């Protein structure tokens, strides 16, 4: 059982969502054990570190965790220590949208940001600029189920993805709000799943 901070600032990844993520990574045609074995992993908006730690347990070589909330950092460090993976982990206590330069690029990235703040694309652009993203890296992104896709589609013609429905009453009549600008980062959409209020999308970056 992982330690988790009290309060609502951090939203720990639900067990069923974490299981769904790794089922896809391990069993998709583009995935498999080699995707995790020896991988360098980045867990952005890490919270308790559940996704990065799960990747380490399944053969990843090293995980870097970005987290800035003080309570979440305490839980994250406790969880890394509890797993005895201090030598395979690094915690960076800062805003992941303003990252430091990467010591080495990562092939697997997890992003579970606060919902509805258009963070995934901006975060990946910032990470890419600092060398965190390896060519062909896989990104797993969790957003609210009704949010637009978090990245621009590089495979828009092939992707079988339905846009989120607008809430009742929106987009009708005069004075309607302009649609949000397109995401600032692009990727090839590999898979999409919805779990209650959450939407998982998996992407190949910089193919």
Backbone bond lengths (Angstrom), bond angles and torsions (degrees), N, CA, C in turn:
res aa  C-N    CA-C-N  psi(-1)  N-CA   C-N-CA  omega(-1)  CA-C   N-CA-C  phi
1 X - - - 1.466 - - 1.530 109.43 -
2 X 1.324 116.01 124.69 1.456 120.23 -179.56 1.519 110.94 -82.43
3 X 1.342 114.84 144.06 1.453 119.93 173.64 1.518 108.70 -69.12
4 X 1.339 116.79 144.67 1.461 121.83 178.65 1.520 108.52 -137.37
5 X 1.329 118.19 141.91 1.465 120.36 179.17 1.518 110.96 -71.54
6 X 1.316 116.42 151.76 1.455 120.52 175.27 1.519 109.71 -76.66
7 X 1.337 116.15 166.52 1.455 120.17 178.33 1.515 111.80 90.08
8 X 1.328 116.10 -172.22 1.462 121.92 -173.63 1.521 113.27 -114.12
9 X 1.335 117.47 4.41 1.461 119.44 -178.95 1.520 111.21 -64.02
10 X 1.333 116.62 -40.46 1.460 122.05 -179.68 1.518 109.49 -104.14
11 X 1.336 116.79 137.08 1.462 122.62 178.17 1.516 108.24 -112.67
12 X 1.346 118.23 92.95 1.469 118.92 -177.84 1.525 111.53 -59.76
13 X 1.326 115.86 142.52 1.459 120.70 178.10 1.519 109.63 -65.49
14 X 1.332 116.07 126.96 1.460 120.64 -179.90 1.531 110.01 -63.05
15 X 1.330 115.60 146.60 1.464 119.83 -178.68 1.523 111.68 -56.65
16 X 1.341 116.59 -40.36 1.465 119.14 -177.23 1.528 111.21 -68.49
17 X 1.333 116.07 -32.32 1.465 119.47 177.87 1.520 109.99 -70.75
18 X 1.325 116.92 -43.19 1.466 120.50 178.18 1.523 110.46 -61.46
19 X 1.327 117.23 -41.76 1.461 120.38 178.13 1.523 110.61 -63.22
20 X 1.330 116.24 -41.29 1.464 119.96 179.72 1.521 110.83 -62.85
21 X 1.332 117.16 -41.52 1.459 121.50 179.81 1.526 110.36 -57.38
22 X 1.320 116.69 -50.49 1.466 119.15 -174.21 1.525 112.18 -76.98
23 X 1.328 117.53 -26.17 1.464 118.95 172.10 1.527 110.17 -61.79
24 X 1.346 116.14 -43.50 1.468 119.29 178.88 1.525 110.73 -65.49
25 X 1.341 116.62 -48.48 1.460 119.93 -177.18 1.524 112.19 -58.50
26 X 1.310 116.31 -37.35 1.464 119.95 -174.97 1.525 113.45 -85.27
27 X 1.347 117.55 -24.68 1.460 118.48 -170.82 1.529 114.19 -117.85
28 X 1.318 119.03 -7.38 1.467 120.39 177.62 1.526 110.08 -68.05
29 X 1.337 117.85 153.68 1.468 120.22 179.44 1.528 113.37 -57.51
30 X 1.326 117.25 -30.68 1.466 121.46 -179.40 1.527 111.99 -91.94
31 X 1.332 117.13 -1.36 1.462 121.80 -177.39 1.517 112.26 -106.42
32 X 1.334 114.95 -143.43 1.451 120.56 -179.34 1.514 111.51 117.51
33 X 1.336 117.83 170.44 1.468 121.36 -177.89 1.518 114.03 -55.70
34 X 1.331 117.82 -31.64 1.466 119.63 -178.62 1.523 112.40 -66.12
35 X 1.334 116.45 -19.94 1.462 119.78 177.26 1.525 111.09 -66.71
36 X 1.330 116.76 -30.55 1.463 122.11 -178.02 1.524 112.82 -99.78
37 X 1.312 117.33 -36.07 1.465 119.85 -175.35 1.526 111.04 -60.72
38 X 1.321 115.86 118.99 1.450 121.00 177.81 1.514 115.27 76.15
39 X 1.328 118.16 7.29 1.466 121.18 -175.08 1.527 111.79 -73.55
40 X 1.321 115.15 150.08 1.458 122.43 165.14 1.518 106.82 -96.68
41 X 1.333 116.07 126.32 1.456 123.13 -170.94 1.520 109.78 -116.83
42 X 1.323 115.96 142.15 1.463 121.31 171.89 1.519 108.39 -119.56
43 X 1.331 116.13 125.11 1.463 122.73 177.32 1.526 107.21 -110.25
44 X 1.335 116.04 98.35 1.463 121.49 179.94 1.529 109.66 -85.71
45 X 1.331 116.92 150.70 1.474 120.37 -175.91 1.530 107.76 51.32
46 X 1.330 116.40 50.72 1.465 121.57 -161.24 1.519 114.22 -66.08
47 X 1.324 118.76 -31.32 1.458 119.32 -176.87 1.514 110.98 59.10
48 X 1.324 116.98 -122.10 1.467 121.44 179.26 1.520 112.77 -75.58
49 X 1.339 116.96 -11.46 1.467 120.23 -177.92 1.509 113.91 82.99
50 X 1.336 117.81 15.86 1.461 120.79 -172.16 1.521 112.88 -58.12
51 X 1.325 117.90 -41.70 1.461 119.53 -175.91 1.527 111.40 -73.25
52 X 1.321 117.11 -45.82 1.458 119.45 178.25 1.514 112.62 -62.89
53 X 1.323 116.87 -40.48 1.465 120.35 179.06 1.525 111.31 -67.51
54 X 1.335 117.06 -37.50 1.464 119.76 176.19 1.530 110.19 -62.34
55 X 1.337 116.06 -40.13 1.465 118.91 178.09 1.525 111.18 -62.74
56 X 1.329 117.64 -41.61 1.464 120.45 176.80 1.524 111.19 -61.05
57 X 1.329 116.62 -39.35 1.467 120.36 -179.10 1.522 111.99 -67.41
58 X 1.346 116.03 -19.03 1.465 120.68 -177.81 1.528 112.31 -106.55
59 X 1.328 116.76 17.28 1.456 119.50 170.29 1.507 117.07 112.64
60 X 1.342 118.24 -4.03 1.464 118.96 176.58 1.521 109.63 -61.90
61 X 1.321 115.57 149.43 1.456 120.20 -175.18 1.522 112.40 -84.94
62 X 1.342 117.09 -37.31 1.461 120.29 -172.08 1.519 108.61 -155.99
63 X 1.338 116.25 144.13 1.465 121.26 179.43 1.521 110.04 -132.33
64 X 1.323 115.36 135.25 1.453 122.30 173.17 1.520 108.15 -111.30
65 X 1.326 115.98 132.81 1.459 122.17 -176.44 1.526 109.38 -116.63
66 X 1.320 117.10 124.26 1.461 122.05 171.98 1.526 108.46 -102.02
67 X 1.329 116.20 126.70 1.469 121.71 176.88 1.524 108.03 -157.46
68 X 1.340 116.95 139.60 1.461 119.23 -178.69 1.532 113.73 -117.87
69 X 1.336 117.85 -14.04 1.463 119.99 179.69 1.532 110.27 -75.35
70 X 1.321 117.14 131.23 1.466 120.80 -173.24 1.526 112.14 -63.39
71 X 1.330 116.77 -44.67 1.467 119.21 -179.44 1.528 111.22 -66.25
72 X 1.324 115.81 -40.51 1.460 118.96 178.37 1.518 111.14 -65.28
73 X 1.330 117.49 -37.53 1.465 120.64 178.20 1.523 111.35 -61.50
74 X 1.318 116.72 -40.72 1.465 119.50 178.77 1.526 110.88 -62.54
75 X 1.339 116.22 -43.75 1.463 119.87 178.53 1.523 111.09 -65.95
76 X 1.323 116.72 -41.75 1.461 121.17 179.81 1.517 111.29 -60.47
77 X 1.323 117.22 -48.39 1.474 120.08 -179.53 1.530 110.97 -64.69
78 X 1.324 116.66 -36.75 1.468 119.78 177.07 1.528 110.76 -64.05
79 X 1.324 116.86 -39.57 1.462 119.98 -179.70 1.526 111.97 -68.70
80 X 1.328 117.07 -39.67 1.471 120.17 176.80 1.526 109.97 -63.32
81 X 1.343 116.43 -43.65 1.462 120.12 178.87 1.522 111.08 -64.83
82 X 1.343 116.39 -39.09 1.458 119.97 179.52 1.522 112.70 -62.83
83 X 1.324 115.58 -32.39 1.469 120.52 177.02 1.534 112.65 -85.16
84 X 1.333 116.22 -8.32 1.469 122.94 -177.48 1.524 112.05 59.66
85 X 1.337 114.86 42.93 1.449 120.58 -178.40 1.520 111.69 -115.81
86 X 1.318 117.05 29.49 1.465 119.60 178.20 1.526 112.17 -59.23
87 X 1.348 116.75 -34.17 1.469 119.93 -177.90 1.521 112.63 -79.00
88 X 1.330 117.34 -7.62 1.464 121.36 179.56 1.525 111.92 -115.52
89 X 1.332 116.18 13.06 1.461 120.67 -173.47 1.517 110.87 -139.73
90 X 1.318 114.92 153.41 1.457 121.51 170.69 1.523 107.96 -139.61
91 X 1.324 116.46 131.08 1.459 122.50 176.36 1.520 108.19 -103.28
92 X 1.329 116.47 126.06 1.464 121.76 177.05 1.523 107.56 -111.66
93 X 1.339 117.88 107.35 1.468 121.01 -173.68 1.528 112.12 -84.83
94 X 1.315 115.75 70.34 1.455 119.25 -179.89 1.523 110.32 -154.22
95 X 1.315 115.64 169.47 1.454 123.30 178.54 1.527 109.08 -65.40
96 X 1.324 117.32 121.95 1.459 120.95 -176.25 1.526 111.79 -71.11
97 X 1.324 118.65 -15.09 1.462 119.80 175.01 1.533 111.10 -78.19
98 X 1.325 116.83 -4.84 1.470 122.51 175.74 1.528 108.39 -131.70
99 X 1.335 116.94 62.88 1.468 119.75 -170.56 1.523 112.70 -76.59
100 X 1.314 114.32 158.07 1.461 121.64 168.73 1.531 108.94 -75.39
101 X 1.341 116.27 169.93 1.462 119.69 178.17 1.527 110.01 -70.24
102 X 1.314 116.28 139.60 1.462 121.31 -176.38 1.512 111.90 -75.05
103 X 1.347 117.80 136.91 1.463 119.97 171.83 1.525 111.83 -71.20
104 X 1.354 116.18 -26.94 1.467 121.98 177.77 1.526 106.98 -162.13
105 X 1.341 117.87 148.69 1.466 119.95 -179.61 1.522 111.67 -72.12
106 X 1.321 115.65 155.88 1.465 122.55 -178.78 1.525 110.13 -109.64
107 X 1.317 115.38 143.12 1.464 120.90 -178.15 1.519 113.02 -98.04
108 X 1.342 117.47 -11.30 1.463 121.44 -179.75 1.524 107.96 -140.23
109 X 1.342 116.06 124.35 1.460 121.16 -176.35 1.527 109.53 -126.18
110 X 1.317 115.69 136.51 1.458 122.58 175.47 1.525 108.50 -114.23
111 X 1.340 116.73 128.29 1.453 121.69 177.13 1.522 108.98 -128.11
112 X 1.318 115.61 115.33 1.466 121.98 177.28 1.528 107.73 -127.78
113 X 1.349 116.76 69.67 1.465 120.09 -173.19 1.518 111.86 -81.19
114 X 1.330 117.61 170.30 1.467 119.73 169.38 1.533 109.49 -54.45
115 X 1.321 115.55 140.05 1.451 120.14 -177.00 1.531 111.64 -68.38
116 X 1.323 113.82 154.44 1.475 124.02 167.65 1.528 113.80 59.13
117 X 1.311 117.07 35.59 1.468 120.37 175.57 1.533 111.75 -124.66
118 X 1.329 117.27 12.78 1.463 122.52 177.66 1.530 112.14 53.16
119 X 1.330 116.37 41.19 1.459 120.62 -174.77 1.534 115.19 -86.29
120 X 1.333 120.70 -32.60 1.470 117.91 -172.97 1.523 114.28 -58.05
121 X 1.330 117.96 -50.15 1.453 119.83 -177.52 1.514 112.99 -63.62
122 X 1.337 116.98 -43.37 1.466 120.64 179.28 1.513 110.99 -64.46
123 X 1.338 115.70 -38.75 1.460 119.88 -179.91 1.524 111.30 -65.14
124 X 1.331 116.75 -46.03 1.458 119.70 -179.40 1.525 111.39 -65.16
125 X 1.324 117.30 -37.66 1.465 119.43 177.09 1.523 111.02 -61.77
126 X 1.344 116.33 -41.82 1.464 120.25 179.35 1.528 111.02 -67.32
127 X 1.327 117.15 -41.67 1.468 120.84 178.71 1.526 111.02 -65.08
128 X 1.320 116.33 -41.55 1.463 120.30 179.85 1.528 110.75 -61.50
129 X 1.320 116.10 -41.15 1.463 120.05 -179.07 1.518 112.38 -63.52
130 X 1.334 117.08 -23.91 1.459 121.51 -179.34 1.531 112.44 -103.69
131 X 1.338 117.46 12.76 1.460 120.60 171.88 1.510 116.37 82.12
132 X 1.335 118.04 19.85 1.460 120.12 -176.61 1.526 113.83 -83.93
133 X 1.331 118.55 -16.44 1.456 120.75 -170.38 1.531 110.41 -108.72
134 X 1.333 115.78 118.68 1.464 121.28 177.70 1.527 109.68 -76.60
135 X 1.335 118.17 152.11 1.466 120.36 173.85 1.528 110.74 -55.96
136 X 1.334 115.90 132.25 1.456 120.25 179.11 1.514 114.86 75.24
137 X 1.335 118.27 13.23 1.461 121.36 -179.55 1.524 110.81 -61.18
138 X 1.331 114.93 152.99 1.463 122.21 175.73 1.533 108.50 -102.05
139 X 1.329 115.70 132.58 1.466 120.97 175.68 1.522 109.11 -117.11
140 X 1.330 116.13 131.80 1.457 123.28 175.38 1.527 106.56 -109.11
141 X 1.335 117.10 120.08 1.453 121.69 -173.37 1.523 109.59 -123.81
142 X 1.335 115.98 130.07 1.461 121.07 173.76 1.525 108.82 -107.79
143 X 1.334 115.46 129.44 1.459 122.05 174.62 1.523 107.94 -134.01
144 X 1.318 116.37 175.70 1.461 119.97 171.98 1.528 109.07 -66.74
145 X 1.319 116.81 148.65 1.461 121.50 -174.25 1.519 112.41 -59.97
146 X 1.332 117.45 -31.28 1.460 120.21 -176.30 1.525 113.63 -96.44
147 X 1.311 117.82 4.80 1.463 119.53 175.83 1.524 110.21 -74.14
148 X 1.350 117.07 154.76 1.464 119.13 170.69 1.527 110.25 -63.79
149 X 1.316 116.03 164.42 1.456 119.44 174.72 1.522 109.80 -55.15
150 X 1.328 117.17 138.00 1.467 119.39 -172.61 1.518 114.91 -75.78
151 X 1.353 118.21 -17.64 1.456 121.85 179.57 1.528 109.22 -127.44
152 X 1.324 116.27 159.85 1.461 120.69 172.51 1.525 108.94 -72.48
153 X 1.319 115.32 140.52 1.462 120.40 -179.29 1.518 111.05 -81.40
154 X 1.318 116.47 121.93 1.458 120.20 170.57 1.520 111.00 -83.14
155 X 1.334 116.80 -19.21 1.460 121.51 -179.64 1.520 110.13 -117.34
156 X 1.336 116.85 45.92 1.464 121.09 -173.21 1.527 112.03 -58.01
157 X 1.347 117.54 -34.76 1.456 119.16 -176.98 1.519 111.87 -72.66
158 X 1.336 117.96 -26.51 1.458 120.68 -176.40 1.520 113.18 -96.67
159 X 1.331 117.21 -23.92 1.462 120.02 -172.95 1.520 110.66 -73.09
160 X 1.325 115.92 130.08 1.462 121.73 178.04 1.521 108.37 -100.31
161 X 1.328 115.23 77.03 1.459 120.75 -175.63 1.513 108.30 -131.08
162 X 1.319 116.35 129.67 1.449 121.05 178.11 1.519 109.96 -87.44
163 X 1.345 118.08 133.87 1.462 118.82 175.90 1.509 110.58 -65.91
164 X 1.332 117.68 149.51 1.462 120.09 179.77 1.513 110.98 -63.48
165 X 1.321 116.44 141.39 1.458 121.00 179.08 1.519 110.00 -74.02
166 X 1.326 115.86 140.98 1.460 119.74 176.07 1.513 109.54 -73.45
167 X 1.339 118.61 141.25 1.451 120.75 175.75 1.516 110.78 -56.39
168 X 1.322 116.20 151.66 1.462 121.78 -178.62 1.519 110.33 -54.04
169 X 1.330 114.79 133.97 1.452 119.34 177.26 1.508 113.49 93.44
170 X 1.311 118.52 -16.18 1.462 120.47 -179.61 1.517 109.73 -87.11
171 X 1.329 115.21 149.27 1.452 120.22 176.01 1.503 113.84 76.56
172 X 1.357 118.64 17.19 1.441 121.84 -179.32 1.514 109.74 -123.18
173 X 1.342 115.40 140.22 1.455 119.06 171.73 1.505 113.18 79.48
174 X 1.341 114.44 -177.99 1.448 120.13 -178.20 1.519 110.96 -74.45
175 X 1.305 115.19 154.99 1.457 119.75 176.35 1.509 113.96 79.46
176 X 1.346 117.30 9.98 1.459 118.51 -179.75 1.520 109.84 -66.37
177 X 1.311 115.77 148.87 1.452 120.86 -178.20 1.529 109.92 -73.17
178 X 1.325 115.49 146.04 1.459 120.10 176.02 1.518 109.30 -67.41
179 X 1.329 117.89 147.55 1.467 119.17 177.40 1.512 110.00 -63.18
180 X 1.335 116.99 153.60 1.466 119.53 179.54 1.517 110.25 -65.34
181 X 1.323 117.59 153.07 1.464 119.87 178.00 1.520 110.22 -64.55
182 X 1.329 116.82 154.36 1.471 118.80 179.33 1.516 110.77 -63.76
183 X 1.337 117.39 151.26 1.471 120.30 179.01 1.517 111.17 -58.42
184 X 1.326 115.38 152.59 1.461 120.77 -173.86 1.524 112.48 -86.42
185 X 1.325 118.70 -4.50 1.462 121.13 -177.51 1.522 107.93 -130.60
186 X 1.320 116.51 146.29 1.461 121.20 -176.49 1.520 110.47 -117.48
187 X 1.324 115.08 155.24 1.449 121.34 176.13 1.514 110.28 -160.30
188 X 1.306 115.88 169.59 1.458 122.32 176.08 1.522 108.24 -94.57
189 X 1.312 116.53 118.30 1.464 120.88 -177.88 1.530 109.75 -74.13
190 X 1.324 116.41 124.65 1.453 122.42 -177.99 1.521 112.82 -102.43
191 X 1.328 116.86 -35.68 1.464 119.96 -176.34 1.522 109.36 -160.93
192 X 1.314 115.21 154.41 1.456 122.34 176.61 1.523 108.94 -142.53
193 X 1.322 116.02 136.23 1.454 121.62 175.23 1.523 108.79 -141.32
194 X 1.335 116.66 147.07 1.459 121.29 174.25 1.519 109.38 -115.32
195 X 1.320 114.89 136.25 1.464 121.75 179.56 1.524 107.22 -133.39
196 X 1.317 116.49 95.87 1.457 120.15 -177.94 1.517 110.68 62.14
197 X 1.321 116.13 -122.34 1.466 121.32 -178.79 1.521 112.65 -83.30
198 X 1.334 117.14 -2.88 1.474 120.64 -175.44 1.520 111.25 -105.43
199 X 1.317 115.12 148.79 1.457 122.71 174.85 1.524 108.41 -124.91
200 X 1.311 116.41 125.13 1.466 122.27 176.59 1.520 108.52 -102.30
201 X 1.304 116.34 130.33 1.454 120.97 170.15 1.515 108.63 -127.51
202 X 1.326 116.39 139.10 1.453 122.30 180.00 1.520 108.68 -118.58
203 X 1.327 116.28 133.51 1.450 122.85 -169.00 1.517 111.24 -132.02
204 X 1.333 115.45 150.18 1.454 120.93 166.62 1.528 107.23 -102.39
205 X 1.331 115.89 128.89 1.448 122.09 -175.47 1.527 110.48 -108.20
206 X 1.309 117.31 145.15 1.463 122.29 172.54 1.528 111.72 49.29
207 X 1.310 115.93 47.92 1.478 119.61 -175.89 1.523 110.58 -60.97
